């Protein structure tokens, strides 16, 4: 009998998703809770975003803590040992520290001495960027098993007096295991960015441009700054284009798509993109009402819930798309 390793040595190598998991904090912050200290209402938030509640990390938690918990579950579901990982990639905009990387902290918690580990920051598109890098490592033969995590604790970087932004975000982590396979898995990934839009969604202070000072803290410059209306338009147009191109490039009709898992940023954006594509309600997965926008963690959290709640079999065609700070956007077509 020919081993899987022998098959891979003489056949085309694909990267296959073998384990998916999520971790979200226990603490829940509802719209009614926010009403008590922000000039807003449950109805206003739901109407404009679709969000009803979000999960909030404890003060002592770092992003690596959430990422580790999601990673442990993903490894178990994939039946992979932590010590066998070749690469650990964490997509995050809210790392524990400026350095070392959150991925290295996760590596330490896992007890892995073999992998190389690093973070990447593409805002809310971070998970798809990480998936693309891991996919390339596997297809090139550099790695056989990769852990890709999207993890964020955005609640610690919000201006809780700004009702246009503070109601949007939540905390959480999602993780996937990618393994080398002789059968198709990730079919195609598209990545894009446009730095001309950088200041539509950014955190002004905390980096080398504006290091921390009494002034930057007093002026809330270490919090999320966003021009929502402008971001909305760019997101809908570019996500629709990416989704259509992925389907077209892979000769897949919209009706042949089994599952669409978009970045959970705003229900109106998801609906607008879905309508442009002509998707049915049954094809779309949404959980924004329970988590809000968890940035790079959004898609792996949603993927994990989709697999938990739906009967997803091998051969299922899954489309994921996201956009985020940068501005960045992208998507992937995956055959499970």
C-alpha positions as CSV (number, residue, x, y, z in Angstrom):
1,X,0.0,0.0,0.0
2,X,1.4,3.4,-1.0
3,X,1.7,5.9,1.9
4,X,0.3,9.4,1.7
5,X,3.9,10.8,1.9
6,X,4.9,8.7,-1.1
7,X,1.9,9.9,-3.1
8,X,2.8,13.5,-2.3
9,X,6.3,13.0,-3.5
10,X,5.2,12.2,-7.0
11,X,1.8,14.0,-7.3
12,X,0.7,17.6,-7.3
13,X,0.6,18.9,-3.7
14,X,-2.5,20.6,-2.4
15,X,-3.3,22.1,1.0
16,X,-6.3,20.7,2.8
17,X,-8.2,22.1,5.7
18,X,-8.3,19.3,8.3
19,X,-9.2,21.0,11.6
20,X,-11.3,24.1,12.4
21,X,-12.0,25.6,15.8
22,X,-12.9,28.8,17.7
23,X,-12.6,30.3,21.1
24,X,-14.6,33.2,22.4
25,X,-14.5,34.8,25.8
26,X,-17.4,34.0,28.3
27,X,-18.1,37.6,29.1
28,X,-21.0,39.0,26.9
29,X,-21.7,42.7,26.2
30,X,-25.2,43.2,24.8
31,X,-26.6,46.3,23.1
32,X,-28.7,46.9,26.2
33,X,-25.5,47.0,28.2
34,X,-23.9,49.5,25.9
35,X,-27.1,51.7,26.1
36,X,-26.2,52.4,29.7
37,X,-23.0,54.3,28.9
38,X,-23.2,55.3,25.2
39,X,-25.8,57.5,23.4
40,X,-27.3,54.7,21.3
41,X,-30.0,52.0,21.4
42,X,-30.4,48.3,20.8
43,X,-32.7,49.2,17.8
44,X,-30.2,51.6,16.3
45,X,-27.3,49.1,16.5
46,X,-29.3,46.2,15.1
47,X,-30.8,48.2,12.2
48,X,-27.4,49.5,11.1
49,X,-25.2,46.5,11.8
50,X,-27.2,43.4,12.7
51,X,-25.2,43.0,15.9
52,X,-27.0,42.1,19.1
53,X,-24.1,41.2,21.4
54,X,-20.3,40.7,21.4
55,X,-17.8,38.7,23.5
56,X,-15.3,40.6,25.6
57,X,-12.0,39.4,26.9
58,X,-10.9,39.7,30.5
59,X,-8.4,42.4,31.4
60,X,-5.7,39.8,32.1
61,X,-6.1,38.1,28.8
62,X,-3.8,38.7,25.8
63,X,-4.5,37.8,22.2
64,X,-2.2,34.8,22.5
65,X,-4.4,33.3,25.2
66,X,-7.4,33.3,23.0
67,X,-5.3,32.1,20.0
68,X,-3.9,29.2,22.0
69,X,-7.3,27.9,23.1
70,X,-8.6,27.9,19.5
71,X,-5.4,26.2,18.4
72,X,-5.6,23.4,20.9
73,X,-9.2,22.6,19.7
74,X,-8.2,22.8,16.0
75,X,-5.3,20.4,16.6
76,X,-7.5,17.9,18.4
77,X,-10.1,18.0,15.6
78,X,-7.4,17.5,13.0
79,X,-5.8,14.7,15.1
80,X,-2.5,16.5,14.8
81,X,0.1,16.8,17.5
82,X,1.4,20.3,18.3
83,X,5.0,19.2,18.0
84,X,4.4,18.2,14.4
85,X,3.5,21.7,13.2
86,X,5.9,23.1,10.7
87,X,4.6,26.7,10.7
88,X,2.4,28.8,13.0
89,X,0.9,32.0,11.5
90,X,-1.2,34.5,13.4
91,X,-3.2,37.2,11.7
92,X,-3.8,40.0,14.2
93,X,-4.0,43.7,14.6
94,X,-4.0,43.5,18.4
95,X,-0.9,41.5,19.4
96,X,0.2,41.0,23.0
97,X,3.3,43.1,22.4
98,X,4.9,45.1,19.6
99,X,7.4,42.2,19.8
100,X,7.9,39.3,20.1
101,X,5.1,38.0,17.8
102,X,1.9,36.6,19.1
103,X,2.7,33.5,17.0
104,X,5.9,32.9,19.0
105,X,3.9,33.2,22.3
106,X,1.4,30.6,21.0
107,X,4.3,28.3,20.0
108,X,5.6,28.5,23.5
109,X,2.2,27.7,25.0
110,X,1.9,24.7,22.6
111,X,5.4,23.4,23.5
112,X,6.4,23.3,19.9
113,X,10.2,23.5,19.2
114,X,10.0,22.6,15.4
115,X,7.9,25.3,13.7
116,X,8.8,28.8,12.5
117,X,6.3,31.3,13.8
118,X,5.3,34.8,12.8
119,X,2.5,37.4,12.8
120,X,1.0,39.3,9.9
121,X,-1.2,42.3,10.0
122,X,-3.7,42.8,7.2
123,X,-6.5,44.1,9.4
124,X,-9.7,42.1,9.1
125,X,-8.3,40.3,6.0
126,X,-5.5,38.9,8.2
127,X,-6.8,35.4,8.3
128,X,-7.1,35.1,4.5
129,X,-3.6,36.5,4.1
130,X,-2.3,34.0,6.6
131,X,-4.1,31.2,4.8
132,X,-2.5,32.2,1.5
133,X,1.0,32.1,3.0
134,X,0.4,28.7,4.6
135,X,-1.1,27.4,1.3
136,X,2.1,28.6,-0.5
137,X,4.4,26.9,2.0
138,X,2.6,23.6,1.6
139,X,2.3,23.7,-2.2
140,X,6.0,24.5,-2.5
141,X,6.9,21.6,-0.3
142,X,8.3,23.9,2.5
143,X,5.8,22.6,5.0
144,X,3.5,19.7,5.5
145,X,1.4,21.0,8.4
146,X,0.5,24.6,9.2
147,X,-1.5,26.3,11.9
148,X,-3.2,29.5,10.8
149,X,-5.0,31.6,13.5
150,X,-7.0,34.8,13.3
151,X,-7.2,36.4,16.8
152,X,-8.1,39.8,18.2
153,X,-8.9,41.6,21.4
154,X,-10.2,44.8,19.9
155,X,-12.2,45.8,23.0
156,X,-9.0,47.1,24.5
157,X,-8.5,49.5,21.6
158,X,-11.9,51.2,21.3
159,X,-13.1,54.6,22.3
160,X,-16.2,53.7,24.3
161,X,-17.6,57.2,23.8
162,X,-17.6,56.9,20.0
163,X,-20.9,55.2,19.2
164,X,-20.1,54.8,15.5
165,X,-17.2,52.4,16.3
166,X,-17.4,51.0,19.8
167,X,-20.6,49.1,19.1
168,X,-19.1,47.2,16.2
169,X,-16.3,45.1,17.6
170,X,-15.8,42.0,19.7
171,X,-13.0,39.6,20.8
172,X,-12.2,36.1,19.8
173,X,-10.0,33.6,18.0
174,X,-10.4,31.0,15.3
175,X,-7.8,28.5,14.1
176,X,-7.4,26.0,11.2
177,X,-5.0,23.2,10.4
178,X,-3.8,23.0,6.9
179,X,-2.1,19.7,5.8
180,X,-0.4,18.6,2.5
181,X,-2.7,16.4,0.5
182,X,-2.9,14.7,-2.9
183,X,-6.5,15.9,-3.3
184,X,-7.7,19.4,-3.8
185,X,-8.4,21.7,-0.9
186,X,-7.7,25.4,-1.3
187,X,-8.5,26.0,-4.9
188,X,-7.7,29.6,-5.3
189,X,-6.9,32.8,-3.2
190,X,-7.1,36.4,-4.3
191,X,-5.4,39.2,-2.3
192,X,-5.7,42.9,-2.8
193,X,-4.8,46.2,-1.1
194,X,-4.8,49.9,-1.7
195,X,-2.8,52.1,0.7
196,X,-4.5,55.2,-0.6
197,X,-7.4,54.4,1.8
198,X,-5.1,53.8,4.8
199,X,-6.6,56.5,7.0
200,X,-10.2,55.4,6.5
201,X,-9.6,52.8,9.1
202,X,-6.6,53.0,11.4
203,X,-5.1,53.6,14.9
204,X,-3.2,56.9,14.8
205,X,-0.8,56.4,17.7
206,X,1.2,53.6,19.3
207,X,3.7,53.0,16.4
208,X,6.9,54.8,15.4
209,X,4.9,57.7,13.8
210,X,3.3,58.7,17.0
211,X,4.7,56.9,20.0
212,X,2.7,56.8,23.2
213,X,2.6,60.1,25.2
214,X,0.2,61.8,27.6
215,X,-1.2,63.7,24.7
216,X,-1.9,60.7,22.5
217,X,-3.6,58.9,25.3
218,X,-5.7,62.0,26.3
219,X,-6.8,62.4,22.7
220,X,-7.8,58.7,22.3
221,X,-5.3,58.2,19.5
222,X,-4.7,54.6,20.6
223,X,-8.2,53.6,19.6
224,X,-9.9,52.6,16.3
225,X,-10.6,55.5,14.0
226,X,-12.9,54.7,11.1
227,X,-14.9,56.5,8.4
228,X,-17.7,54.0,8.1
229,X,-19.6,55.2,5.1
230,X,-16.5,55.3,2.8
231,X,-15.4,51.9,4.0
232,X,-18.9,50.5,3.3
233,X,-18.9,51.5,-0.3
234,X,-15.3,50.2,-1.0
235,X,-16.0,46.9,0.8
236,X,-19.2,46.1,-1.2
237,X,-17.7,46.8,-4.6
238,X,-14.4,45.0,-4.0
239,X,-15.8,42.0,-2.2
240,X,-18.3,41.5,-4.9
241,X,-15.5,41.7,-7.5
242,X,-13.3,39.2,-5.6
243,X,-16.2,36.7,-5.2
244,X,-17.2,36.9,-8.8
245,X,-13.6,36.4,-10.0
246,X,-13.0,33.4,-7.8
247,X,-16.1,31.7,-9.1
248,X,-15.3,32.6,-12.7
249,X,-11.7,31.6,-12.5
250,X,-12.7,28.2,-11.2
251,X,-15.6,27.7,-13.7
252,X,-18.1,27.6,-10.8
253,X,-21.7,28.9,-11.1
254,X,-23.2,30.7,-8.2
255,X,-25.8,27.9,-7.9
256,X,-22.8,25.4,-7.4
257,X,-21.5,27.3,-4.4
258,X,-22.5,25.4,-1.2
259,X,-21.4,27.9,1.4
260,X,-20.5,31.6,1.5
261,X,-18.7,32.6,4.7
262,X,-18.0,36.4,4.6
263,X,-16.2,38.5,7.1
264,X,-18.7,39.4,9.7
265,X,-18.3,43.2,9.7
266,X,-21.8,44.5,9.1
267,X,-25.0,42.7,8.1
268,X,-25.8,45.3,5.5
269,X,-22.5,44.7,3.7
270,X,-23.0,41.0,3.7
271,X,-26.5,41.4,2.3
272,X,-25.4,43.9,-0.4
273,X,-22.6,41.5,-1.6
274,X,-24.9,38.5,-1.4
275,X,-27.5,40.3,-3.5
276,X,-24.9,41.3,-6.1
277,X,-23.9,37.7,-6.4
278,X,-27.4,36.3,-6.5
279,X,-27.0,34.0,-3.5
280,X,-29.8,32.4,-1.6
281,X,-30.2,32.6,2.2
282,X,-29.3,28.9,2.5
283,X,-25.9,29.6,0.9
284,X,-24.9,32.3,3.3
285,X,-23.6,31.9,6.9
286,X,-23.9,34.8,9.3
287,X,-23.2,34.9,13.0
288,X,-22.5,38.6,13.4
289,X,-25.5,39.0,15.7
290,X,-23.6,37.0,18.4
291,X,-20.0,38.2,18.0
292,X,-19.9,41.6,16.2
293,X,-16.8,42.3,14.1
294,X,-13.9,40.2,15.5
295,X,-11.6,41.4,12.7
296,X,-9.1,38.7,11.6
297,X,-10.8,36.1,13.9
298,X,-14.2,36.7,12.1
299,X,-13.9,34.1,9.3
300,X,-12.4,31.2,11.2
301,X,-14.9,31.7,14.0
302,X,-17.7,31.7,11.4
303,X,-16.2,28.7,9.6
304,X,-16.0,26.8,12.9
305,X,-19.7,27.5,13.7
306,X,-20.8,26.6,10.2
307,X,-19.1,23.2,10.5
308,X,-20.7,22.7,14.0
309,X,-24.2,23.7,12.9
310,X,-24.5,22.5,9.3
311,X,-24.0,19.1,7.6
312,X,-20.9,19.9,5.7
313,X,-19.4,16.9,3.8
314,X,-16.2,16.4,1.8
315,X,-16.5,18.1,-1.6
316,X,-18.4,21.1,-0.3
317,X,-17.4,24.3,-2.1
318,X,-16.8,27.2,0.3
319,X,-16.2,30.8,-0.5
320,X,-14.7,33.2,2.0
321,X,-14.2,36.9,1.6
322,X,-12.9,39.7,3.8
323,X,-11.8,43.4,3.9
324,X,-10.0,45.4,6.5
325,X,-7.5,48.1,7.4
326,X,-5.0,49.0,4.8
327,X,-7.3,48.9,3.1
328,X,-7.0,45.2,2.3
329,X,-9.4,42.7,0.8
330,X,-9.4,39.2,-0.5
331,X,-11.1,35.9,-0.8
332,X,-10.5,32.1,-1.1
333,X,-12.4,29.3,-2.7
334,X,-12.0,26.1,-0.7
335,X,-13.1,22.5,-1.4
336,X,-13.6,20.8,1.9
